Amino acid sequence: MINLDPKNMSPEEKSELDSLVLETIRRFSSDTVYFKDKESRFLWNSYEHCAQVGVKDPEELYGKTDFDFFPEEFARLARDVEVEIMNTGKPILNIEETLERDNEETQYYLASKYPLFNKEHEIIGTWGISKNITERRRIQKELERSYKKMQTLARVDDLSGLYNRRYFYELLEKTINIYEERNDDTTFTLIAIDVDDMKFINDQYGQPHGDNIIRHVASAMTINARNTDTCFRVGGDEFMVLLQDCDKIHALGIAKKIAESVYSEAVPVGDGKSEKVTVSIGIAAYEKGTDISELISMADRKLYKSKRNGKNQVSF
């Protein structure tokens, strides 16, 4: 048994302890540990490293390189890092490595590599430790997906599937800031939409069938808006469309298509009945110096103009 008292340990016992520690690392480390010469040939490897490359005994790795076991791109990147370490004499820490093999799950490693010195402090190779972080990366990606899903859900109106009022104000503010800084004449436009006689529909047929109307209008908006446009439900039967790089004339064409699409198809309201509904629409184009409330107010005033003039029309 080795004497573990540091004060009374003999040189032989210290040497025996060093061998024990090294063998313990080789056999029981859950990380891969390896030493290489200047040509990146393996000199010493842990059993975990053996398992990574598919051999049983570290002796089977002696004198071989990463190119004997890994895809060429993976091995080349590892060699490049080791050459840099030998040229600079400085370690490179926390290297993210991606190992891709045909018909196998991609593996991810976090590696740290160091110069290997002899007793004269001359660099004779490199050594390194790498940890398999595949499971950590998988959990991280799941958390990122969950976070993005939560962000999306926080911005989306459940009933209509459109973006909600909160995100409308957030995006509108960002858009105003962008266009305020631009040096060209391009602008963006806001379309305000309100369902005509929505109270009558809810009173006559009930809230659930009124919800069908909301979904019907939302569908007409998404079908007729451009890919660059963003549609919102900002209130009970109130909607907005934000049209990037679009003047009032082009917005007018889109608004008319939405109004026509809403009216073209009757919506089931129960007991075998269907109702055709209409919307009133107002359009406002952004001008530099206009703030959020002013722009929304301009669109709303045009919408109310459509209401006053008989509904089922677009004003700008």
Secondary structure as the mmCIF struct_conf table of DSSP 4:
data_model
#
loop_
_struct_conf.conf_type_id
_struct_conf.id
_struct_conf.beg_label_comp_id
_struct_conf.beg_label_asym_id
_struct_conf.beg_label_seq_id
_struct_conf.end_label_comp_id
_struct_conf.end_label_asym_id
_struct_conf.end_label_seq_id
TURN_TY1_P TURN_TY1_P1 PRO A 6 ASN A 8
HELX_RH_AL_P HELX_RH_AL_P1 PRO A 11 PHE A 28
BEND BEND1 SER A 30 ASP A 31
STRN STRN1 THR A 32 ASP A 37
TURN_TY1_P TURN_TY1_P2 LYS A 38 GLU A 39
STRN STRN2 PHE A 42 ASN A 45
HELX_RH_AL_P HELX_RH_AL_P2 TYR A 47 VAL A 53
TURN_TY1_P TURN_TY1_P3 GLY A 54 GLY A 54
BEND BEND2 LYS A 56 LYS A 56
HELX_RH_3T_P HELX_RH_3T_P1 PRO A 58 GLU A 60
TURN_TY1_P TURN_TY1_P4 LEU A 61 GLY A 63
HELX_RH_3T_P HELX_RH_3T_P2 ASP A 66 ASP A 68
TURN_TY1_P TURN_TY1_P5 PHE A 69 PHE A 69
BEND BEND3 PHE A 70 PHE A 70
HELX_RH_AL_P HELX_RH_AL_P3 GLU A 72 THR A 88
STRN STRN3 ILE A 92 LEU A 99
TURN_TY1_P TURN_TY1_P6 ASP A 102 ASN A 103
BEND BEND4 GLU A 104 GLU A 104
STRN STRN4 GLN A 107 PHE A 117
TURN_TY1_P TURN_TY1_P7 LYS A 119 GLU A 120
BEND BEND5 HIS A 121 HIS A 121
STRN STRN5 ILE A 123 ASN A 132
HELX_RH_AL_P HELX_RH_AL_P4 THR A 134 ARG A 155
STRN STRN6 VAL A 156 VAL A 156
TURN_TY1_P TURN_TY1_P8 ASP A 158 SER A 160
BEND BEND6 LEU A 162 LEU A 162
STRN STRN7 TYR A 163 TYR A 163
HELX_RH_AL_P HELX_RH_AL_P5 ARG A 165 GLU A 181
BEND BEND7 ASP A 184 ASP A 185
STRN STRN8 THR A 189 VAL A 195
TURN_TY1_P TURN_TY1_P9 ASP A 196 ASP A 197
HELX_RH_AL_P HELX_RH_AL_P6 MET A 198 TYR A 205
HELX_RH_AL_P HELX_RH_AL_P7 GLN A 207 ASN A 224
BEND BEND8 ALA A 225 ALA A 225
TURN_TY1_P TURN_TY1_P10 ASN A 227 THR A 228
STRN STRN9 THR A 230 ARG A 233
BEND BEND9 GLY A 235 ASP A 237
STRN STRN10 GLU A 238 LEU A 243
TURN_TY1_P TURN_TY1_P11 GLN A 244 ASP A 245
HELX_RH_AL_P HELX_RH_AL_P8 LYS A 248 SER A 264
BEND BEND10 GLU A 265 GLU A 265
STRN STRN11 VAL A 267 GLY A 270
TURN_TY1_P TURN_TY1_P12 ASP A 271 GLY A 272
STRN STRN12 LYS A 273 GLU A 275
STRN STRN13 VAL A 279 ALA A 285
TURN_TY1_P TURN_TY1_P13 LYS A 288 GLY A 289
HELX_RH_AL_P HELX_RH_AL_P9 ILE A 292 ARG A 308
TURN_TY1_P TURN_TY1_P14 ASN A 309 GLY A 310
BEND BEND11 LYS A 311 ASN A 312
STRN STRN14 VAL A 314 SER A 315
#
